């Protein structure tokens, strides 16, 4: 299922991908560790933010829809919520 946040998640991951390529080049050129650490922090932030956006969107759209459904689908949604919440 396409979710509204997916284009934003892809944009964040592409940003992280660009930073990662930059860090690899910086290591090859023996750049200072402080500069490398700053770039690695940017990568980490981009990935964490992409993950959060994806999970929040999934909870808001997919799980919420399932919670409004009757029976087994509702129970399954609660299990799925518990499973995905551990990644927050």
N, C-alpha and C positions, 0 to 999 in steps of 0.2 A: 504494500500500500504506500502510495506517495504521501509524504507528510509535508506540511508547509515549511518546516525548518530545513528540509534537505538541501535546497540550494545554498542556504547560509552555512550549513555544516560543510558542504563541499568547498565553499569559499574559504572557510577557516582552515580546513585541512590542506588546501593548496597553498595557503600562506605558510603553514607549518612546513610543508614540503620545500618551499623556496628557502625558508630559513635553514632547513636541514642541509640543503645543497650548499648554502653559504658557509655553514659551519665546517663541512667537509673540506671545502676549498681553503678556509681559514686555517684548519689544522695542517693541511699540506704546505701552506705558506708560513707555518710556525708563528701564527699570531699569538699575542699575549693571552694567557689563561683567563684573565678578567673579561676580555672581549668575547672569548668562547663561551664563558659562563653566562654572559648576558644574552647571547644568541640562543643558547640552550634553554634559558628561562623563557624566552619568547616562544620557542617551539612548544615547551611544556604548557604554557598558558593557552596557546592556540588549540592544542589537542584537548586540554581539560574543558575549555569553553565549548568546543565542538561536541564533546561527549555530553556535557550538561544540556546543551540545546536539543540534542537528539533525544535524550531521555525525557526531558520535560515535555517535549512535543509528543512523544509516544504516550506518556501518561495522560496528557490533556486530550488527545484525540482517540487513540486506539483503545486504551484501557477504559477511558470514560465511556465510550460507546458500548463496550462490553459490559460494564457495570450496569448499564441501563437495560440490558437484555435479561430475559428470564432464565432461571435454571442453571444448567451446567456451564453455560457461557459466562455467567456472572461469577460463579465460583472459580472458574479458570482465570478470569481477569484478576481476581484477588491474589491468586498464586503468582501470576505473572508480575503483578505490581511488587510483591514481596521479592521476587527474583531480581527485577531490574533496579529496585531501590538500593540494593547493595552497591551499585556502581556510582551512586551519587557521592 
